[in-house]
Amino acid sequence: MTTWIEMARFAELDDRAKKEANRLAEYALDVALDPALVIRFEEIEDGFRLVIDEDLYKFYQGI
């Protein structure tokens, strides 16, 4: 089972949210991970949250 780590929250899926997801997608590609599998938006009560897979998070944090 994959552990998901919250990176940001957005009120709506606007340009700012998409820009952040694209930035993380480029990073995922840099470390040979498929962005479609390691990045996603989840709907929450007051908008959306951007989450990434634990493996991408470890690369992102340099762990």
PDB file of N, CA, C and O in Angstrom:
ATOM      1  N   MET A   1       0.838  -1.185   0.000  1.00  0.00           N
ATOM      2  CA  MET A   1       0.000   0.000   0.000  1.00  0.00           C
ATOM      3  C   MET A   1       0.881   1.246   0.000  1.00  0.00           C
ATOM      4  O   MET A   1       1.856   1.337   0.746  1.00  0.00           O
ATOM      5  N   THR A   2       0.527   2.176  -0.829  1.00  0.00           N
ATOM      6  CA  THR A   2       1.281   3.409  -0.962  1.00  0.00           C
ATOM      7  C   THR A   2       0.887   4.410   0.112  1.00  0.00           C
ATOM      8  O   THR A   2      -0.294   4.576   0.419  1.00  0.00           O
ATOM      9  N   THR A   3       1.872   5.067   0.674  1.00  0.00           N
ATOM     10  CA  THR A   3       1.624   6.150   1.613  1.00  0.00           C
ATOM     11  C   THR A   3       1.682   7.462   0.833  1.00  0.00           C
ATOM     12  O   THR A   3       2.617   7.696   0.069  1.00  0.00           O
ATOM     13  N   TRP A   4       0.687   8.304   1.029  1.00  0.00           N
ATOM     14  CA  TRP A   4       0.613   9.590   0.346  1.00  0.00           C
ATOM     15  C   TRP A   4       0.914  10.709   1.335  1.00  0.00           C
ATOM     16  O   TRP A   4       0.440  10.690   2.471  1.00  0.00           O
ATOM     17  N   ILE A   5       1.703  11.681   0.896  1.00  0.00           N
ATOM     18  CA  ILE A   5       2.122  12.811   1.721  1.00  0.00           C
ATOM     19  C   ILE A   5       1.520  14.090   1.132  1.00  0.00           C
ATOM     20  O   ILE A   5       1.660  14.366  -0.060  1.00  0.00           O
ATOM     21  N   GLU A   6       0.858  14.851   1.976  1.00  0.00           N
ATOM     22  CA  GLU A   6       0.259  16.101   1.518  1.00  0.00           C
ATOM     23  C   GLU A   6       1.327  17.161   1.302  1.00  0.00           C
ATOM     24  O   GLU A   6       2.175  17.397   2.162  1.00  0.00           O
ATOM     25  N   MET A   7       1.271  17.793   0.137  1.00  0.00           N
ATOM     26  CA  MET A   7       2.235  18.842  -0.200  1.00  0.00           C
ATOM     27  C   MET A   7       1.602  20.229  -0.173  1.00  0.00           C
ATOM     28  O   MET A   7       2.277  21.210   0.136  1.00  0.00           O
ATOM     29  N   ALA A   8       0.304  20.321  -0.496  1.00  0.00           N
ATOM     30  CA  ALA A   8      -0.358  21.627  -0.537  1.00  0.00           C
ATOM     31  C   ALA A   8      -1.866  21.433  -0.552  1.00  0.00           C
ATOM     32  O   ALA A   8      -2.373  20.357  -0.871  1.00  0.00           O
ATOM     33  N   ARG A   9      -2.578  22.522  -0.192  1.00  0.00           N
ATOM     34  CA  ARG A   9      -4.046  22.545  -0.265  1.00  0.00           C
ATOM     35  C   ARG A   9      -4.458  23.733  -1.124  1.00  0.00           C
ATOM     36  O   ARG A   9      -3.839  24.797  -1.099  1.00  0.00           O
ATOM     37  N   PHE A  10      -5.529  23.511  -1.886  1.00  0.00           N
ATOM     38  CA  PHE A  10      -6.038  24.546  -2.777  1.00  0.00           C
ATOM     39  C   PHE A  10      -7.556  24.590  -2.674  1.00  0.00           C
ATOM     40  O   PHE A  10      -8.203  23.555  -2.515  1.00  0.00           O
ATOM     41  N   ALA A  11      -8.119  25.783  -2.763  1.00  0.00           N
ATOM     42  CA  ALA A  11      -9.568  25.944  -2.722  1.00  0.00           C
ATOM     43  C   ALA A  11     -10.207  25.397  -3.994  1.00  0.00           C
ATOM     44  O   ALA A  11     -11.330  24.894  -3.970  1.00  0.00           O
ATOM     45  N   GLU A  12      -9.479  25.503  -5.103  1.00  0.00           N
ATOM     46  CA  GLU A  12      -9.970  24.980  -6.376  1.00  0.00           C
ATOM     47  C   GLU A  12      -8.789  24.567  -7.241  1.00  0.00           C
ATOM     48  O   GLU A  12      -7.642  24.920  -6.968  1.00  0.00           O
ATOM     49  N   LEU A  13      -9.091  23.822  -8.275  1.00  0.00           N
ATOM     50  CA  LEU A  13      -8.030  23.381  -9.189  1.00  0.00           C
ATOM     51  C   LEU A  13      -7.787  24.466 -10.235  1.00  0.00           C
ATOM     52  O   LEU A  13      -8.165  24.329 -11.398  1.00  0.00           O
ATOM     53  N   ASP A  14      -7.156  25.532  -9.798  1.00  0.00           N
ATOM     54  CA  ASP A  14      -6.875  26.662 -10.663  1.00  0.00           C
ATOM     55  C   ASP A  14      -5.465  26.555 -11.230  1.00  0.00           C
ATOM     56  O   ASP A  14      -4.789  25.539 -11.069  1.00  0.00           O
ATOM     57  N   ASP A  15      -5.038  27.616 -11.893  1.00  0.00           N
ATOM     58  CA  ASP A  15      -3.707  27.618 -12.517  1.00  0.00           C
ATOM     59  C   ASP A  15      -2.593  27.427 -11.489  1.00  0.00           C
ATOM     60  O   ASP A  15      -1.592  26.766 -11.768  1.00  0.00           O
ATOM     61  N   ARG A  16      -2.768  27.999 -10.316  1.00  0.00           N
ATOM     62  CA  ARG A  16      -1.745  27.867  -9.265  1.00  0.00           C
ATOM     63  C   ARG A  16      -1.588  26.407  -8.842  1.00  0.00           C
ATOM     64  O   ARG A  16      -0.469  25.927  -8.663  1.00  0.00           O
ATOM     65  N   ALA A  17      -2.710  25.703  -8.684  1.00  0.00           N
ATOM     66  CA  ALA A  17      -2.674  24.292  -8.304  1.00  0.00           C
ATOM     67  C   ALA A  17      -2.028  23.450  -9.409  1.00  0.00           C
ATOM     68  O   ALA A  17      -1.198  22.584  -9.133  1.00  0.00           O
ATOM     69  N   LYS A  18      -2.408  23.707 -10.636  1.00  0.00           N
ATOM     70  CA  LYS A  18      -1.855  22.954 -11.765  1.00  0.00           C
ATOM     71  C   LYS A  18      -0.362  23.230 -11.936  1.00  0.00           C
ATOM     72  O   LYS A  18       0.406  22.330 -12.277  1.00  0.00           O
ATOM     73  N   LYS A  19       0.041  24.472 -11.699  1.00  0.00           N
ATOM     74  CA  LYS A  19       1.457  24.824 -11.808  1.00  0.00           C
ATOM     75  C   LYS A  19       2.285  24.055 -10.776  1.00  0.00           C
ATOM     76  O   LYS A  19       3.371  23.568 -11.090  1.00  0.00           O
ATOM     77  N   GLU A  20       1.780  23.945  -9.555  1.00  0.00           N
ATOM     78  CA  GLU A  20       2.493  23.201  -8.515  1.00  0.00           C
ATOM     79  C   GLU A  20       2.562  21.714  -8.866  1.00  0.00           C
ATOM     80  O   GLU A  20       3.602  21.082  -8.678  1.00  0.00           O
ATOM     81  N   ALA A  21       1.470  21.154  -9.370  1.00  0.00           N
ATOM     82  CA  ALA A  21       1.465  19.750  -9.774  1.00  0.00           C
ATOM     83  C   ALA A  21       2.450  19.516 -10.919  1.00  0.00           C
ATOM     84  O   ALA A  21       3.152  18.505 -10.933  1.00  0.00           O
ATOM     85  N   ASN A  22       2.509  20.436 -11.871  1.00  0.00           N
ATOM     86  CA  ASN A  22       3.452  20.316 -12.988  1.00  0.00           C
ATOM     87  C   ASN A  22       4.894  20.390 -12.515  1.00  0.00           C
ATOM     88  O   ASN A  22       5.760  19.686 -13.033  1.00  0.00           O
ATOM     89  N   ARG A  23       5.149  21.244 -11.530  1.00  0.00           N
ATOM     90  CA  ARG A  23       6.505  21.351 -10.985  1.00  0.00           C
ATOM     91  C   ARG A  23       6.929  20.021 -10.365  1.00  0.00           C
ATOM     92  O   ARG A  23       8.049  19.556 -10.579  1.00  0.00           O
ATOM     93  N   LEU A  24       6.034  19.418  -9.602  1.00  0.00           N
ATOM     94  CA  LEU A  24       6.332  18.123  -8.994  1.00  0.00           C
ATOM     95  C   LEU A  24       6.431  17.020 -10.046  1.00  0.00           C
ATOM     96  O   LEU A  24       7.218  16.086  -9.894  1.00  0.00           O
ATOM     97  N   ALA A  25       5.642  17.124 -11.106  1.00  0.00           N
ATOM     98  CA  ALA A  25       5.701  16.136 -12.185  1.00  0.00           C
ATOM     99  C   ALA A  25       7.069  16.161 -12.870  1.00  0.00           C
ATOM    100  O   ALA A  25       7.619  15.110 -13.200  1.00  0.00           O
ATOM    101  N   GLU A  26       7.606  17.341 -13.079  1.00  0.00           N
ATOM    102  CA  GLU A  26       8.940  17.445 -13.674  1.00  0.00           C
ATOM    103  C   GLU A  26       9.987  16.811 -12.764  1.00  0.00           C
ATOM    104  O   GLU A  26      10.907  16.144 -13.239  1.00  0.00           O
ATOM    105  N   TYR A  27       9.850  17.014 -11.494  1.00  0.00           N
ATOM    106  CA  TYR A  27      10.775  16.405 -10.546  1.00  0.00           C
ATOM    107  C   TYR A  27      10.649  14.879 -10.586  1.00  0.00           C
ATOM    108  O   TYR A  27      11.654  14.170 -10.555  1.00  0.00           O
ATOM    109  N   ALA A  28       9.410  14.378 -10.656  1.00  0.00           N
ATOM    110  CA  ALA A  28       9.197  12.931 -10.740  1.00  0.00           C
ATOM    111  C   ALA A  28       9.885  12.359 -11.974  1.00  0.00           C
ATOM    112  O   ALA A  28      10.534  11.316 -11.899  1.00  0.00           O
ATOM    113  N   LEU A  29       9.747  13.030 -13.095  1.00  0.00           N
ATOM    114  CA  LEU A  29      10.399  12.568 -14.321  1.00  0.00           C
ATOM    115  C   LEU A  29      11.915  12.571 -14.176  1.00  0.00           C
ATOM    116  O   LEU A  29      12.591  11.686 -14.701  1.00  0.00           O
ATOM    117  N   ASP A  30      12.450  13.553 -13.471  1.00  0.00           N
ATOM    118  CA  ASP A  30      13.899  13.630 -13.252  1.00  0.00           C
ATOM    119  C   ASP A  30      14.433  12.419 -12.497  1.00  0.00           C
ATOM    120  O   ASP A  30      15.593  12.045 -12.669  1.00  0.00           O
ATOM    121  N   VAL A  31      13.605  11.806 -11.667  1.00  0.00           N
ATOM    122  CA  VAL A  31      14.049  10.638 -10.898  1.00  0.00           C
ATOM    123  C   VAL A  31      13.400   9.355 -11.413  1.00  0.00           C
ATOM    124  O   VAL A  31      13.311   8.360 -10.692  1.00  0.00           O
ATOM    125  N   ALA A  32      12.941   9.389 -12.684  1.00  0.00           N
ATOM    126  CA  ALA A  32      12.420   8.224 -13.404  1.00  0.00           C
ATOM    127  C   ALA A  32      11.162   7.628 -12.779  1.00  0.00           C
ATOM    128  O   ALA A  32      10.995   6.409 -12.757  1.00  0.00           O
ATOM    129  N   LEU A  33      10.281   8.482 -12.273  1.00  0.00           N
ATOM    130  CA  LEU A  33       8.985   8.028 -11.765  1.00  0.00           C
ATOM    131  C   LEU A  33       7.890   8.581 -12.669  1.00  0.00           C
ATOM    132  O   LEU A  33       8.006   9.693 -13.186  1.00  0.00           O
ATOM    133  N   ASP A  34       6.838   7.810 -12.857  1.00  0.00           N
ATOM    134  CA  ASP A  34       5.706   8.223 -13.677  1.00  0.00           C
ATOM    135  C   ASP A  34       4.832   9.179 -12.870  1.00  0.00           C
ATOM    136  O   ASP A  34       4.240   8.767 -11.872  1.00  0.00           O
ATOM    137  N   PRO A  35       4.737  10.443 -13.278  1.00  0.00           N
ATOM    138  CA  PRO A  35       3.943  11.407 -12.522  1.00  0.00           C
ATOM    139  C   PRO A  35       2.493  10.972 -12.303  1.00  0.00           C
ATOM    140  O   PRO A  35       1.905  11.286 -11.268  1.00  0.00           O
ATOM    141  N   ALA A  36       1.918  10.259 -13.259  1.00  0.00           N
ATOM    142  CA  ALA A  36       0.530   9.812 -13.129  1.00  0.00           C
ATOM    143  C   ALA A  36       0.351   8.822 -11.977  1.00  0.00           C
ATOM    144  O   ALA A  36      -0.757   8.651 -11.468  1.00  0.00           O
ATOM    145  N   LEU A  37       1.428   8.179 -11.575  1.00  0.00           N
ATOM    146  CA  LEU A  37       1.354   7.192 -10.504  1.00  0.00           C
ATOM    147  C   LEU A  37       1.772   7.740  -9.149  1.00  0.00           C
ATOM    148  O   LEU A  37       1.447   7.146  -8.121  1.00  0.00           O
ATOM    149  N   VAL A  38       2.483   8.857  -9.125  1.00  0.00           N
ATOM    150  CA  VAL A  38       3.047   9.350  -7.855  1.00  0.00           C
ATOM    151  C   VAL A  38       2.538  10.724  -7.417  1.00  0.00           C
ATOM    152  O   VAL A  38       2.923  11.220  -6.357  1.00  0.00           O
ATOM    153  N   ILE A  39       1.671  11.342  -8.232  1.00  0.00           N
ATOM    154  CA  ILE A  39       1.122  12.658  -7.896  1.00  0.00           C
ATOM    155  C   ILE A  39      -0.375  12.629  -8.158  1.00  0.00           C
ATOM    156  O   ILE A  39      -0.827  12.121  -9.184  1.00  0.00           O
ATOM    157  N   ARG A  40      -1.143  13.182  -7.218  1.00  0.00           N
ATOM    158  CA  ARG A  40      -2.585  13.255  -7.454  1.00  0.00           C
ATOM    159  C   ARG A  40      -3.212  14.345  -6.587  1.00  0.00           C
ATOM    160  O   ARG A  40      -2.639  14.797  -5.595  1.00  0.00           O
ATOM    161  N   PHE A  41      -4.404  14.744  -7.004  1.00  0.00           N
ATOM    162  CA  PHE A  41      -5.229  15.638  -6.209  1.00  0.00           C
ATOM    163  C   PHE A  41      -6.311  14.801  -5.547  1.00  0.00           C
ATOM    164  O   PHE A  41      -6.868  13.890  -6.161  1.00  0.00           O
ATOM    165  N   GLU A  42      -6.604  15.113  -4.302  1.00  0.00           N
ATOM    166  CA  GLU A  42      -7.709  14.473  -3.589  1.00  0.00           C
ATOM    167  C   GLU A  42      -8.689  15.560  -3.189  1.00  0.00           C
ATOM    168  O   GLU A  42      -8.300  16.613  -2.685  1.00  0.00           O
ATOM    169  N   GLU A  43      -9.965  15.288  -3.421  1.00  0.00           N
ATOM    170  CA  GLU A  43     -10.982  16.251  -3.024  1.00  0.00           C
ATOM    171  C   GLU A  43     -11.193  16.172  -1.518  1.00  0.00           C
ATOM    172  O   GLU A  43     -11.326  15.086  -0.955  1.00  0.00           O
ATOM    173  N   ILE A  44     -11.221  17.327  -0.879  1.00  0.00           N
ATOM    174  CA  ILE A  44     -11.468  17.412   0.554  1.00  0.00           C
ATOM    175  C   ILE A  44     -12.631  18.381   0.773  1.00  0.00           C
ATOM    176  O   ILE A  44     -13.133  18.992  -0.170  1.00  0.00           O
ATOM    177  N   GLU A  45     -13.041  18.505   2.010  1.00  0.00           N
ATOM    178  CA  GLU A  45     -14.222  19.311   2.325  1.00  0.00           C
ATOM    179  C   GLU A  45     -14.147  20.743   1.808  1.00  0.00           C
ATOM    180  O   GLU A  45     -15.134  21.264   1.289  1.00  0.00           O
ATOM    181  N   ASP A  46     -13.005  21.376   1.942  1.00  0.00           N
ATOM    182  CA  ASP A  46     -12.886  22.779   1.550  1.00  0.00           C
ATOM    183  C   ASP A  46     -12.039  22.999   0.299  1.00  0.00           C
ATOM    184  O   ASP A  46     -11.473  24.077   0.117  1.00  0.00           O
ATOM    185  N   GLY A  47     -11.948  21.994  -0.560  1.00  0.00           N
ATOM    186  CA  GLY A  47     -11.201  22.142  -1.803  1.00  0.00           C
ATOM    187  C   GLY A  47     -10.491  20.876  -2.219  1.00  0.00           C
ATOM    188  O   GLY A  47     -11.096  19.809  -2.317  1.00  0.00           O
ATOM    189  N   PHE A  48      -9.199  21.005  -2.464  1.00  0.00           N
ATOM    190  CA  PHE A  48      -8.390  19.891  -2.935  1.00  0.00           C
ATOM    191  C   PHE A  48      -7.046  19.905  -2.231  1.00  0.00           C
ATOM    192  O   PHE A  48      -6.552  20.957  -1.823  1.00  0.00           O
ATOM    193  N   ARG A  49      -6.466  18.729  -2.095  1.00  0.00           N
ATOM    194  CA  ARG A  49      -5.108  18.660  -1.584  1.00  0.00           C
ATOM    195  C   ARG A  49      -4.252  17.924  -2.596  1.00  0.00           C
ATOM    196  O   ARG A  49      -4.683  16.954  -3.219  1.00  0.00           O
ATOM    197  N   LEU A  50      -3.048  18.405  -2.741  1.00  0.00           N
ATOM    198  CA  LEU A  50      -2.071  17.810  -3.649  1.00  0.00           C
ATOM    199  C   LEU A  50      -1.213  16.868  -2.821  1.00  0.00           C
ATOM    200  O   LEU A  50      -0.587  17.279  -1.844  1.00  0.00           O
ATOM    201  N   VAL A  51      -1.190  15.606  -3.220  1.00  0.00           N
ATOM    202  CA  VAL A  51      -0.414  14.615  -2.487  1.00  0.00           C
ATOM    203  C   VAL A  51       0.554  13.927  -3.432  1.00  0.00           C
ATOM    204  O   VAL A  51       0.307  13.803  -4.632  1.00  0.00           O
ATOM    205  N   ILE A  52       1.675  13.479  -2.851  1.00  0.00           N
ATOM    206  CA  ILE A  52       2.650  12.728  -3.637  1.00  0.00           C
ATOM    207  C   ILE A  52       2.968  11.424  -2.908  1.00  0.00           C
ATOM    208  O   ILE A  52       2.837  11.321  -1.689  1.00  0.00           O
ATOM    209  N   ASP A  53       3.380  10.460  -3.674  1.00  0.00           N
ATOM    210  CA  ASP A  53       3.769   9.160  -3.166  1.00  0.00           C
ATOM    211  C   ASP A  53       4.990   9.299  -2.254  1.00  0.00           C
ATOM    212  O   ASP A  53       5.835  10.171  -2.457  1.00  0.00           O
ATOM    213  N   GLU A  54       5.066   8.444  -1.270  1.00  0.00           N
ATOM    214  CA  GLU A  54       6.175   8.483  -0.311  1.00  0.00           C
ATOM    215  C   GLU A  54       7.538   8.368  -0.990  1.00  0.00           C
ATOM    216  O   GLU A  54       8.492   9.019  -0.565  1.00  0.00           O
ATOM    217  N   ASP A  55       7.644   7.552  -2.036  1.00  0.00           N
ATOM    218  CA  ASP A  55       8.926   7.397  -2.736  1.00  0.00           C
ATOM    219  C   ASP A  55       9.368   8.709  -3.383  1.00  0.00           C
ATOM    220  O   ASP A  55      10.539   9.079  -3.294  1.00  0.00           O
ATOM    221  N   LEU A  56       8.444   9.410  -4.029  1.00  0.00           N
ATOM    222  CA  LEU A  56       8.784  10.706  -4.606  1.00  0.00           C
ATOM    223  C   LEU A  56       9.130  11.688  -3.509  1.00  0.00           C
ATOM    224  O   LEU A  56      10.054  12.486  -3.666  1.00  0.00           O
ATOM    225  N   TYR A  57       8.417  11.650  -2.413  1.00  0.00           N
ATOM    226  CA  TYR A  57       8.692  12.546  -1.290  1.00  0.00           C
ATOM    227  C   TYR A  57      10.109  12.348  -0.784  1.00  0.00           C
ATOM    228  O   TYR A  57      10.801  13.321  -0.484  1.00  0.00           O
ATOM    229  N   LYS A  58      10.550  11.096  -0.684  1.00  0.00           N
ATOM    230  CA  LYS A  58      11.911  10.815  -0.209  1.00  0.00           C
ATOM    231  C   LYS A  58      12.948  11.419  -1.150  1.00  0.00           C
ATOM    232  O   LYS A  58      13.928  12.007  -0.692  1.00  0.00           O
ATOM    233  N   PHE A  59      12.743  11.281  -2.462  1.00  0.00           N
ATOM    234  CA  PHE A  59      13.649  11.902  -3.423  1.00  0.00           C
ATOM    235  C   PHE A  59      13.595  13.417  -3.289  1.00  0.00           C
ATOM    236  O   PHE A  59      14.628  14.086  -3.287  1.00  0.00           O
ATOM    237  N   TYR A  60      12.386  13.952  -3.177  1.00  0.00           N
ATOM    238  CA  TYR A  60      12.171  15.391  -3.088  1.00  0.00           C
ATOM    239  C   TYR A  60      12.877  15.982  -1.874  1.00  0.00           C
ATOM    240  O   TYR A  60      13.423  17.082  -1.948  1.00  0.00           O
ATOM    241  N   GLN A  61      12.870  15.261  -0.762  1.00  0.00           N
ATOM    242  CA  GLN A  61      13.484  15.727   0.475  1.00  0.00           C
ATOM    243  C   GLN A  61      14.960  15.324   0.583  1.00  0.00           C
ATOM    244  O   GLN A  61      15.655  15.755   1.503  1.00  0.00           O
ATOM    245  N   GLY A  62      15.430  14.510  -0.342  1.00  0.00           N
ATOM    246  CA  GLY A  62      16.824  14.077  -0.298  1.00  0.00           C
ATOM    247  C   GLY A  62      17.102  13.046   0.775  1.00  0.00           C
ATOM    248  O   GLY A  62      18.208  12.968   1.310  1.00  0.00           O
ATOM    249  N   ILE A  63      16.088  12.255   1.085  1.00  0.00           N
ATOM    250  CA  ILE A  63      16.230  11.227   2.130  1.00  0.00           C
ATOM    251  C   ILE A  63      16.801   9.954   1.526  1.00  0.00           C
ATOM    252  O   ILE A  63      16.998   8.968   2.237  1.00  0.00           O
TER     253      ILE A  63
END
